[in-house]
Amino acid sequence: MDRLKQIETFASVATRGSLTAAAHAEGVAPAVIGRRIDALEERLGVKLLLRTTRKITLTHEGSAFLEDCQRLLTDLANAEASVSAGGVKASGHLRITAPAGFGRRHVAPLVPDFLARHPDVSLSLNLSDRVVDIVNEGFDCAVRVGDLPDSSLVSVRLADNRRLCVASPDYLKRAGTPRTPADLSRHECLTLSSDASQTRGWAFLVDGQVTHLRPSGRLDCSDGQVLHDWCQRGQGIAWRSTWEVEGEVASGRLQVVLEDFAAPPNGIYAVFPQRKHLPLRVRLWIDFLKHSYGDSSYWATA
Protein backbone atom coordinates (compact mmCIF):
# COMPACT_ATOMS: atom_id res chain seq x y z
CA MET A 1 0.00 0.00 0.00
CA ASP A 2 1.25 3.46 -0.87
CA ARG A 3 2.90 5.10 2.16
CA LEU A 4 1.89 8.61 1.12
CA LYS A 5 -1.75 7.52 0.80
CA GLN A 6 -1.58 6.09 4.33
CA ILE A 7 -0.24 9.38 5.66
CA GLU A 8 -2.85 11.43 3.79
CA THR A 9 -5.58 9.15 5.13
CA PHE A 10 -4.30 9.38 8.70
CA ALA A 11 -4.17 13.20 8.55
CA SER A 12 -7.68 13.30 7.07
CA VAL A 13 -9.13 11.04 9.77
CA ALA A 14 -7.36 12.92 12.56
CA THR A 15 -8.54 16.34 11.41
CA ARG A 16 -12.07 15.28 10.45
CA GLY A 17 -12.61 13.17 13.56
CA SER A 18 -14.03 10.03 11.98
CA LEU A 19 -13.43 7.31 9.41
CA THR A 20 -16.77 8.02 7.83
CA ALA A 21 -16.06 11.72 7.28
CA ALA A 22 -12.64 10.95 5.76
CA ALA A 23 -14.17 8.27 3.54
CA HIS A 24 -16.92 10.62 2.38
CA ALA A 25 -14.36 13.33 1.50
CA GLU A 26 -12.39 10.86 -0.60
CA GLY A 27 -15.36 9.02 -2.07
CA VAL A 28 -14.46 5.56 -0.78
CA ALA A 29 -15.97 3.14 1.73
CA PRO A 30 -15.09 3.60 5.44
CA ALA A 31 -13.64 0.08 5.41
CA VAL A 32 -10.98 1.23 2.93
CA ILE A 33 -9.99 4.05 5.28
CA GLY A 34 -9.87 1.63 8.20
CA ARG A 35 -7.55 -0.78 6.34
CA ARG A 36 -5.14 2.05 5.51
CA ILE A 37 -4.96 3.14 9.15
CA ASP A 38 -4.44 -0.46 10.28
CA ALA A 39 -1.62 -0.92 7.78
CA LEU A 40 0.04 2.34 8.86
CA GLU A 41 -0.09 1.44 12.55
CA GLU A 42 1.23 -2.05 11.86
CA ARG A 43 4.10 -0.69 9.77
CA LEU A 44 5.06 1.86 12.44
CA GLY A 45 4.50 -0.48 15.36
CA VAL A 46 2.54 2.11 17.37
CA LYS A 47 -1.10 2.94 18.00
CA LEU A 48 -1.95 6.31 16.46
CA LEU A 49 -5.72 6.44 16.95
CA LEU A 50 -8.04 5.19 19.67
CA ARG A 51 -11.26 4.20 17.91
CA THR A 52 -14.63 3.68 19.58
CA THR A 53 -18.13 3.61 18.14
CA ARG A 54 -18.61 7.22 19.17
CA LYS A 55 -15.37 9.01 18.46
CA ILE A 56 -11.74 8.85 17.45
CA THR A 57 -8.97 10.34 19.57
CA LEU A 58 -5.27 10.67 18.96
CA THR A 59 -2.74 8.87 21.13
CA HIS A 60 0.33 10.76 22.33
CA GLU A 61 2.32 9.23 19.47
CA GLY A 62 -0.50 10.04 17.07
CA SER A 63 -0.48 13.74 18.02
CA ALA A 64 3.26 14.02 17.44
CA PHE A 65 3.05 12.09 14.18
CA LEU A 66 0.16 14.23 12.93
CA GLU A 67 2.22 17.41 13.23
CA ASP A 68 5.02 15.88 11.17
CA CYS A 69 2.56 14.52 8.61
CA GLN A 70 0.87 17.88 8.15
CA ARG A 71 4.22 19.59 7.64
CA LEU A 72 5.24 16.91 5.12
CA LEU A 73 1.99 17.26 3.18
CA THR A 74 2.27 21.05 3.18
CA ASP A 75 5.85 20.89 1.88
CA LEU A 76 4.77 18.47 -0.82
CA ALA A 77 1.90 20.73 -1.89
CA ASN A 78 4.26 23.71 -2.00
CA ALA A 79 6.81 21.79 -4.04
CA GLU A 80 4.16 20.77 -6.57
CA ALA A 81 2.76 24.30 -6.73
CA SER A 82 6.18 25.83 -7.37
CA VAL A 83 6.64 23.83 -10.57
CA SER A 84 3.04 23.63 -11.74
CA ALA A 85 1.78 25.31 -14.86
CA GLY A 86 0.09 27.92 -12.70
CA GLY A 87 3.37 29.04 -11.19
CA VAL A 88 4.20 29.60 -7.53
CA LYS A 89 1.14 29.41 -5.31
CA ALA A 90 1.69 29.74 -1.58
CA SER A 91 -0.96 29.04 1.02
CA GLY A 92 -1.41 28.79 4.77
CA HIS A 93 -0.88 31.11 7.72
CA LEU A 94 2.27 33.18 8.21
CA ARG A 95 3.31 34.44 11.67
CA ILE A 96 5.78 37.34 11.55
CA THR A 97 7.38 39.46 14.27
CA ALA A 98 9.39 42.68 14.01
CA PRO A 99 10.63 45.55 16.21
CA ALA A 100 7.79 47.98 16.94
CA GLY A 101 9.18 51.13 15.31
CA PHE A 102 10.69 49.47 12.26
CA GLY A 103 7.67 47.20 11.91
CA ARG A 104 5.23 50.10 11.85
CA ARG A 105 7.22 51.97 9.20
CA HIS A 106 8.72 49.26 7.03
CA VAL A 107 6.96 45.91 7.58
CA ALA A 108 3.27 46.63 8.11
CA PRO A 109 2.94 48.86 4.99
CA LEU A 110 4.28 46.01 2.81
CA VAL A 111 1.85 43.36 4.07
CA PRO A 112 -1.18 44.34 1.90
CA ASP A 113 0.90 44.14 -1.29
CA PHE A 114 2.29 40.73 -0.30
CA LEU A 115 -1.19 39.36 0.45
CA ALA A 116 -2.51 40.76 -2.82
CA ARG A 117 0.14 38.70 -4.63
CA HIS A 118 -0.64 35.58 -2.60
CA PRO A 119 -4.40 35.49 -1.89
CA ASP A 120 -4.29 32.04 -0.28
CA VAL A 121 -1.93 33.24 2.47
CA SER A 122 -3.09 34.82 5.75
CA LEU A 123 -0.69 36.70 8.02
CA SER A 124 -0.33 37.72 11.67
CA LEU A 125 2.13 40.52 12.49
CA ASN A 126 3.51 40.90 16.02
CA LEU A 127 5.33 44.16 16.81
CA SER A 128 7.53 44.04 19.89
CA ASP A 129 10.86 45.48 20.94
CA ARG A 130 11.75 42.41 22.99
CA VAL A 131 13.74 39.64 21.33
CA VAL A 132 10.99 37.15 20.54
CA ASP A 133 11.80 33.45 20.85
CA ILE A 134 10.44 32.56 17.43
CA VAL A 135 10.89 28.80 17.85
CA ASN A 136 9.11 28.38 21.19
CA GLU A 137 6.51 31.04 20.43
CA GLY A 138 5.61 29.60 17.04
CA PHE A 139 6.69 32.37 14.66
CA ASP A 140 7.74 31.62 11.09
CA CYS A 141 10.06 34.59 10.65
CA ALA A 142 11.39 37.63 12.50
CA VAL A 143 12.71 40.88 11.07
CA ARG A 144 15.60 42.10 13.22
CA VAL A 145 17.71 45.25 13.05
CA GLY A 146 21.33 45.40 14.22
CA ASP A 147 23.98 42.88 15.16
CA LEU A 148 22.67 39.35 15.59
CA PRO A 149 23.70 37.12 18.50
CA ASP A 150 25.04 33.67 17.74
CA SER A 151 22.20 31.19 17.60
CA SER A 152 20.85 28.19 15.76
CA LEU A 153 18.57 30.47 13.72
CA VAL A 154 19.14 31.14 10.04
CA SER A 155 19.45 34.76 8.90
CA VAL A 156 19.20 36.51 5.54
CA ARG A 157 20.55 40.07 5.25
CA LEU A 158 17.88 42.27 3.71
CA ALA A 159 19.54 45.70 3.78
CA ASP A 160 22.16 47.84 5.52
CA ASN A 161 21.25 49.77 8.65
CA ARG A 162 23.24 52.95 9.37
CA ARG A 163 22.99 54.95 12.61
CA LEU A 164 23.73 58.66 12.93
CA CYS A 165 23.64 61.39 15.57
CA VAL A 166 20.94 63.94 14.81
CA ALA A 167 19.57 67.06 16.47
CA SER A 168 17.14 69.84 15.63
CA PRO A 169 18.48 73.16 14.25
CA ASP A 170 17.05 74.92 17.32
CA TYR A 171 19.00 72.71 19.71
CA LEU A 172 22.26 73.12 17.78
CA LYS A 173 21.78 76.90 17.65
CA ARG A 174 21.26 76.95 21.40
CA ALA A 175 23.88 74.39 22.53
CA GLY A 176 26.42 74.38 19.72
CA THR A 177 27.52 71.57 17.40
CA PRO A 178 29.74 68.74 18.72
CA ARG A 179 32.92 68.26 16.67
CA THR A 180 34.09 64.94 18.15
CA PRO A 181 32.31 62.15 20.05
CA ALA A 182 34.06 63.38 23.24
CA ASP A 183 32.10 66.63 22.95
CA LEU A 184 28.87 64.74 23.69
CA SER A 185 29.72 64.90 27.40
CA ARG A 186 28.78 68.60 27.25
CA HIS A 187 25.44 67.99 25.51
CA GLU A 188 21.98 66.72 26.37
CA CYS A 189 21.87 63.22 24.89
CA LEU A 190 18.58 61.39 24.44
CA THR A 191 19.29 57.76 25.29
CA LEU A 192 17.47 54.50 25.55
CA SER A 193 16.82 53.53 29.15
CA SER A 194 18.77 50.70 30.76
CA ASP A 195 15.98 48.14 30.26
CA ALA A 196 16.10 48.58 26.47
CA SER A 197 18.23 46.51 24.12
CA GLN A 198 20.91 49.10 23.33
CA THR A 199 23.35 47.77 25.92
CA ARG A 200 26.69 48.89 24.48
CA GLY A 201 25.89 52.54 23.92
CA TRP A 202 26.46 54.66 20.82
CA ALA A 203 29.01 53.42 18.25
CA PHE A 204 31.57 55.67 16.55
CA LEU A 205 34.54 55.10 14.29
CA VAL A 206 37.56 56.72 15.97
CA ASP A 207 41.09 56.27 14.57
CA GLY A 208 39.86 53.36 12.47
CA GLN A 209 38.38 51.51 15.43
CA VAL A 210 34.74 51.17 16.44
CA THR A 211 34.34 52.74 19.88
CA HIS A 212 31.23 52.64 22.08
CA LEU A 213 30.27 55.58 24.29
CA ARG A 214 27.56 55.86 26.90
CA PRO A 215 26.45 59.48 26.72
CA SER A 216 24.15 60.87 29.38
CA GLY A 217 21.42 63.45 29.68
CA ARG A 218 18.35 64.36 31.67
CA LEU A 219 16.03 62.37 29.42
CA ASP A 220 15.94 58.68 28.57
CA CYS A 221 13.14 56.40 27.41
CA SER A 222 12.63 52.75 26.48
CA ASP A 223 10.73 53.76 23.32
CA GLY A 224 12.74 54.92 20.31
CA GLN A 225 9.81 56.85 18.81
CA VAL A 226 9.63 59.01 21.93
CA LEU A 227 13.36 59.79 21.63
CA HIS A 228 12.74 60.72 17.99
CA ASP A 229 9.92 63.09 18.95
CA TRP A 230 11.96 64.69 21.75
CA CYS A 231 14.84 65.18 19.33
CA GLN A 232 12.59 67.02 16.86
CA ARG A 233 11.37 69.26 19.67
CA GLY A 234 14.91 70.38 20.44
CA GLN A 235 15.48 68.42 23.65
CA GLY A 236 18.91 67.09 22.69
CA ILE A 237 20.99 64.86 20.42
CA ALA A 238 19.76 61.35 19.54
CA TRP A 239 21.49 58.40 17.90
CA ARG A 240 18.97 57.03 15.44
CA SER A 241 18.81 54.75 12.40
CA THR A 242 18.62 56.32 8.96
CA TRP A 243 15.39 54.41 8.25
CA GLU A 244 13.80 56.45 11.04
CA VAL A 245 15.16 59.96 10.37
CA GLU A 246 15.89 60.16 6.65
CA GLY A 247 12.73 62.13 5.98
CA GLU A 248 13.43 64.70 8.69
CA VAL A 249 17.06 65.06 7.61
CA ALA A 250 16.04 65.56 3.97
CA SER A 251 13.52 68.25 4.97
CA GLY A 252 15.90 70.00 7.36
CA ARG A 253 13.86 69.32 10.50
CA LEU A 254 16.87 67.38 11.82
CA GLN A 255 20.57 67.80 11.12
CA VAL A 256 23.27 65.14 11.17
CA VAL A 257 26.23 65.74 13.47
CA LEU A 258 29.47 63.77 13.88
CA GLU A 259 28.89 62.16 10.48
CA ASP A 260 32.66 61.78 9.95
CA PHE A 261 32.71 59.46 12.98
CA ALA A 262 29.71 57.32 11.96
CA ALA A 263 30.33 53.60 12.53
CA PRO A 264 30.03 51.14 9.61
CA PRO A 265 26.48 49.95 9.00
CA ASN A 266 25.10 46.80 10.55
CA GLY A 267 22.18 44.97 8.99
CA ILE A 268 18.46 44.44 8.71
CA TYR A 269 17.80 40.70 8.70
CA ALA A 270 15.10 38.11 8.21
CA VAL A 271 15.59 35.39 10.82
CA PHE A 272 13.88 32.00 10.80
CA PRO A 273 14.27 28.56 12.41
CA GLN A 274 16.65 26.02 10.93
CA ARG A 275 14.55 23.87 8.61
CA LYS A 276 15.47 21.44 5.91
CA HIS A 277 12.52 22.56 3.82
CA LEU A 278 11.33 26.11 4.37
CA PRO A 279 7.57 26.53 3.74
CA LEU A 280 6.93 28.27 0.45
CA ARG A 281 4.98 31.12 2.06
CA VAL A 282 7.97 31.92 4.32
CA ARG A 283 10.43 31.77 1.43
CA LEU A 284 8.26 34.09 -0.67
CA TRP A 285 7.87 36.54 2.23
CA ILE A 286 11.64 36.75 2.71
CA ASP A 287 12.18 37.18 -1.03
CA PHE A 288 9.52 39.90 -1.07
CA LEU A 289 11.23 41.83 1.75
CA LYS A 290 14.64 41.46 0.15
CA HIS A 291 13.35 42.74 -3.19
CA SER A 292 11.53 45.67 -1.54
CA TYR A 293 14.43 46.79 0.64
CA GLY A 294 16.96 46.18 -2.11
CA ASP A 295 15.28 48.81 -4.29
CA SER A 296 17.09 52.11 -3.58
CA SER A 297 13.96 54.08 -4.42
CA TYR A 298 12.10 52.33 -1.58
CA TRP A 299 14.09 54.09 1.15
CA ALA A 300 13.72 57.44 -0.57
CA THR A 301 9.92 57.21 -0.67
CA ALA A 302 9.01 54.91 2.26
C-alpha positions as CSV (number, residue, x, y, z in Angstrom):
1,M,0.0,0.0,0.0
2,D,1.3,3.5,-0.9
3,R,2.9,5.1,2.2
4,L,1.9,8.6,1.1
5,K,-1.7,7.5,0.8
6,Q,-1.6,6.1,4.3
7,I,-0.2,9.4,5.7
8,E,-2.8,11.4,3.8
9,T,-5.6,9.2,5.1
10,F,-4.3,9.4,8.7
11,A,-4.2,13.2,8.5
12,S,-7.7,13.3,7.1
13,V,-9.1,11.0,9.8
14,A,-7.4,12.9,12.6
15,T,-8.5,16.3,11.4
16,R,-12.1,15.3,10.5
17,G,-12.6,13.2,13.6
18,S,-14.0,10.0,12.0
19,L,-13.4,7.3,9.4
20,T,-16.8,8.0,7.8
21,A,-16.1,11.7,7.3
22,A,-12.6,10.9,5.8
23,A,-14.2,8.3,3.5
24,H,-16.9,10.6,2.4
25,A,-14.4,13.3,1.5
26,E,-12.4,10.9,-0.6
27,G,-15.4,9.0,-2.1
28,V,-14.5,5.6,-0.8
29,A,-16.0,3.1,1.7
30,P,-15.1,3.6,5.4
31,A,-13.6,0.1,5.4
32,V,-11.0,1.2,2.9
33,I,-10.0,4.0,5.3
34,G,-9.9,1.6,8.2
35,R,-7.6,-0.8,6.3
36,R,-5.1,2.1,5.5
37,I,-5.0,3.1,9.2
38,D,-4.4,-0.5,10.3
39,A,-1.6,-0.9,7.8
40,L,0.0,2.3,8.9
41,E,-0.1,1.4,12.6
42,E,1.2,-2.1,11.9
43,R,4.1,-0.7,9.8
44,L,5.1,1.9,12.4
45,G,4.5,-0.5,15.4
46,V,2.5,2.1,17.4
47,K,-1.1,2.9,18.0
48,L,-1.9,6.3,16.5
49,L,-5.7,6.4,16.9
50,L,-8.0,5.2,19.7
51,R,-11.3,4.2,17.9
52,T,-14.6,3.7,19.6
53,T,-18.1,3.6,18.1
54,R,-18.6,7.2,19.2
55,K,-15.4,9.0,18.5
56,I,-11.7,8.9,17.4
57,T,-9.0,10.3,19.6
58,L,-5.3,10.7,19.0
59,T,-2.7,8.9,21.1
60,H,0.3,10.8,22.3
61,E,2.3,9.2,19.5
62,G,-0.5,10.0,17.1
63,S,-0.5,13.7,18.0
64,A,3.3,14.0,17.4
65,F,3.1,12.1,14.2
66,L,0.2,14.2,12.9
67,E,2.2,17.4,13.2
68,D,5.0,15.9,11.2
69,C,2.6,14.5,8.6
70,Q,0.9,17.9,8.2
71,R,4.2,19.6,7.6
72,L,5.2,16.9,5.1
73,L,2.0,17.3,3.2
74,T,2.3,21.1,3.2
75,D,5.9,20.9,1.9
76,L,4.8,18.5,-0.8
77,A,1.9,20.7,-1.9
78,N,4.3,23.7,-2.0
79,A,6.8,21.8,-4.0
80,E,4.2,20.8,-6.6
81,A,2.8,24.3,-6.7
82,S,6.2,25.8,-7.4
83,V,6.6,23.8,-10.6
84,S,3.0,23.6,-11.7
85,A,1.8,25.3,-14.9
86,G,0.1,27.9,-12.7
87,G,3.4,29.0,-11.2
88,V,4.2,29.6,-7.5
89,K,1.1,29.4,-5.3
90,A,1.7,29.7,-1.6
91,S,-1.0,29.0,1.0
92,G,-1.4,28.8,4.8
93,H,-0.9,31.1,7.7
94,L,2.3,33.2,8.2
95,R,3.3,34.4,11.7
96,I,5.8,37.3,11.5
97,T,7.4,39.5,14.3
98,A,9.4,42.7,14.0
99,P,10.6,45.5,16.2
100,A,7.8,48.0,16.9
101,G,9.2,51.1,15.3
102,F,10.7,49.5,12.3
103,G,7.7,47.2,11.9
104,R,5.2,50.1,11.9
105,R,7.2,52.0,9.2
106,H,8.7,49.3,7.0
107,V,7.0,45.9,7.6
108,A,3.3,46.6,8.1
109,P,2.9,48.9,5.0
110,L,4.3,46.0,2.8
111,V,1.8,43.4,4.1
112,P,-1.2,44.3,1.9
113,D,0.9,44.1,-1.3
114,F,2.3,40.7,-0.3
115,L,-1.2,39.4,0.4
116,A,-2.5,40.8,-2.8
117,R,0.1,38.7,-4.6
118,H,-0.6,35.6,-2.6
119,P,-4.4,35.5,-1.9
120,D,-4.3,32.0,-0.3
121,V,-1.9,33.2,2.5
122,S,-3.1,34.8,5.7
123,L,-0.7,36.7,8.0
124,S,-0.3,37.7,11.7
125,L,2.1,40.5,12.5
126,N,3.5,40.9,16.0
127,L,5.3,44.2,16.8
128,S,7.5,44.0,19.9
129,D,10.9,45.5,20.9
130,R,11.7,42.4,23.0
131,V,13.7,39.6,21.3
132,V,11.0,37.2,20.5
133,D,11.8,33.4,20.8
134,I,10.4,32.6,17.4
135,V,10.9,28.8,17.9
136,N,9.1,28.4,21.2
137,E,6.5,31.0,20.4
138,G,5.6,29.6,17.0
139,F,6.7,32.4,14.7
140,D,7.7,31.6,11.1
141,C,10.1,34.6,10.7
142,A,11.4,37.6,12.5
143,V,12.7,40.9,11.1
144,R,15.6,42.1,13.2
145,V,17.7,45.2,13.1
146,G,21.3,45.4,14.2
147,D,24.0,42.9,15.2
148,L,22.7,39.4,15.6
149,P,23.7,37.1,18.5
150,D,25.0,33.7,17.7
151,S,22.2,31.2,17.6
152,S,20.8,28.2,15.8
153,L,18.6,30.5,13.7
154,V,19.1,31.1,10.0
155,S,19.5,34.8,8.9
156,V,19.2,36.5,5.5
157,R,20.6,40.1,5.2
158,L,17.9,42.3,3.7
159,A,19.5,45.7,3.8
160,D,22.2,47.8,5.5
161,N,21.3,49.8,8.6
162,R,23.2,53.0,9.4
163,R,23.0,55.0,12.6
164,L,23.7,58.7,12.9
165,C,23.6,61.4,15.6
166,V,20.9,63.9,14.8
167,A,19.6,67.1,16.5
168,S,17.1,69.8,15.6
169,P,18.5,73.2,14.2
170,D,17.1,74.9,17.3
171,Y,19.0,72.7,19.7
172,L,22.3,73.1,17.8
173,K,21.8,76.9,17.7
174,R,21.3,77.0,21.4
175,A,23.9,74.4,22.5
176,G,26.4,74.4,19.7
177,T,27.5,71.6,17.4
178,P,29.7,68.7,18.7
179,R,32.9,68.3,16.7
180,T,34.1,64.9,18.1
181,P,32.3,62.1,20.1
182,A,34.1,63.4,23.2
183,D,32.1,66.6,23.0
184,L,28.9,64.7,23.7
185,S,29.7,64.9,27.4
186,R,28.8,68.6,27.3
187,H,25.4,68.0,25.5
188,E,22.0,66.7,26.4
189,C,21.9,63.2,24.9
190,L,18.6,61.4,24.4
191,T,19.3,57.8,25.3
192,L,17.5,54.5,25.6
193,S,16.8,53.5,29.1
194,S,18.8,50.7,30.8
195,D,16.0,48.1,30.3
196,A,16.1,48.6,26.5
197,S,18.2,46.5,24.1
198,Q,20.9,49.1,23.3
199,T,23.4,47.8,25.9
200,R,26.7,48.9,24.5
201,G,25.9,52.5,23.9
202,W,26.5,54.7,20.8
203,A,29.0,53.4,18.3
204,F,31.6,55.7,16.6
205,L,34.5,55.1,14.3
206,V,37.6,56.7,16.0
207,D,41.1,56.3,14.6
208,G,39.9,53.4,12.5
209,Q,38.4,51.5,15.4
210,V,34.7,51.2,16.4
211,T,34.3,52.7,19.9
212,H,31.2,52.6,22.1
213,L,30.3,55.6,24.3
214,R,27.6,55.9,26.9
215,P,26.5,59.5,26.7
216,S,24.2,60.9,29.4
217,G,21.4,63.5,29.7
218,R,18.4,64.4,31.7
219,L,16.0,62.4,29.4
220,D,15.9,58.7,28.6
221,C,13.1,56.4,27.4
222,S,12.6,52.7,26.5
223,D,10.7,53.8,23.3
224,G,12.7,54.9,20.3
225,Q,9.8,56.9,18.8
226,V,9.6,59.0,21.9
227,L,13.4,59.8,21.6
228,H,12.7,60.7,18.0
229,D,9.9,63.1,19.0
230,W,12.0,64.7,21.8
231,C,14.8,65.2,19.3
232,Q,12.6,67.0,16.9
233,R,11.4,69.3,19.7
234,G,14.9,70.4,20.4
235,Q,15.5,68.4,23.6
236,G,18.9,67.1,22.7
237,I,21.0,64.9,20.4
238,A,19.8,61.3,19.5
239,W,21.5,58.4,17.9
240,R,19.0,57.0,15.4
241,S,18.8,54.8,12.4
242,T,18.6,56.3,9.0
243,W,15.4,54.4,8.3
244,E,13.8,56.5,11.0
245,V,15.2,60.0,10.4
246,E,15.9,60.2,6.6
247,G,12.7,62.1,6.0
248,E,13.4,64.7,8.7
249,V,17.1,65.1,7.6
250,A,16.0,65.6,4.0
251,S,13.5,68.3,5.0
252,G,15.9,70.0,7.4
253,R,13.9,69.3,10.5
254,L,16.9,67.4,11.8
255,Q,20.6,67.8,11.1
256,V,23.3,65.1,11.2
257,V,26.2,65.7,13.5
258,L,29.5,63.8,13.9
259,E,28.9,62.2,10.5
260,D,32.7,61.8,9.9
261,F,32.7,59.5,13.0
262,A,29.7,57.3,12.0
263,A,30.3,53.6,12.5
264,P,30.0,51.1,9.6
265,P,26.5,50.0,9.0
266,N,25.1,46.8,10.5
267,G,22.2,45.0,9.0
268,I,18.5,44.4,8.7
269,Y,17.8,40.7,8.7
270,A,15.1,38.1,8.2
271,V,15.6,35.4,10.8
272,F,13.9,32.0,10.8
273,P,14.3,28.6,12.4
274,Q,16.6,26.0,10.9
275,R,14.5,23.9,8.6
276,K,15.5,21.4,5.9
277,H,12.5,22.6,3.8
278,L,11.3,26.1,4.4
279,P,7.6,26.5,3.7
280,L,6.9,28.3,0.4
281,R,5.0,31.1,2.1
282,V,8.0,31.9,4.3
283,R,10.4,31.8,1.4
284,L,8.3,34.1,-0.7
285,W,7.9,36.5,2.2
286,I,11.6,36.8,2.7
287,D,12.2,37.2,-1.0
288,F,9.5,39.9,-1.1
289,L,11.2,41.8,1.8
290,K,14.6,41.5,0.1
291,H,13.3,42.7,-3.2
292,S,11.5,45.7,-1.5
293,Y,14.4,46.8,0.6
294,G,17.0,46.2,-2.1
295,D,15.3,48.8,-4.3
296,S,17.1,52.1,-3.6
297,S,14.0,54.1,-4.4
298,Y,12.1,52.3,-1.6
299,W,14.1,54.1,1.1
300,A,13.7,57.4,-0.6
301,T,9.9,57.2,-0.7
302,A,9.0,54.9,2.3
